[in-house]
Amino acid sequence: MTTTIAAPAANAAVVASLQREQANALVFYLNLKKYHWNTFGPLFRDIHLFLDEYAILAVDHIDEFAERAFMVDGQSLGDPADYLPTSTIRASQGDLTVRAMIEELVTNADTIIAEMHRDAETASAAGDIGTADLFTRLVQQHQKKRWFAREMLRRGDGFVG
């Protein structure tokens, strides 16, 4: 059995993707908590609980990305000031309707999913099947939650307005 060790440039790309996803997970978590705290309307309970479930999932991912960066001989993000500039998910701003919050959530989930697809390819190309598997597993979780969020918007019954 031959073991391949990733070249330094390939490993650096994997670590950079893990750091970006770590930052994305934190910013997305904070956005989800904003939506959770500020949801209202006739579907309040269901949306409130959905957003909290998704926030718990996102916050758990932060640690997975950070730990994986160390496992592949890199480093995680450590300084809070590094999160916003590293994240491709923008912090939610302003007062939003429930519909706008869910739309923003779907847009962010789309970004995370697309990036994790690319990141899995980067990790695979570097010979890092562990990191590729991490991205593959987590993208499936985001896809399921995105599906639920899209369904909230699809009906057009005015409950999510």
Secondary structure as GFF3:
##gff-version 3
##sequence-region A 1 161
A	DSSP	alpha_helix	8	38	.	.	.	ID=ss1
A	DSSP	alpha_helix	44	71	.	.	.	ID=ss2
A	DSSP	three_ten_helix	80	82	.	.	.	ID=ss3
A	DSSP	alpha_helix	83	86	.	.	.	ID=ss4
A	DSSP	alpha_helix	98	125	.	.	.	ID=ss5
A	DSSP	alpha_helix	129	154	.	.	.	ID=ss6
###
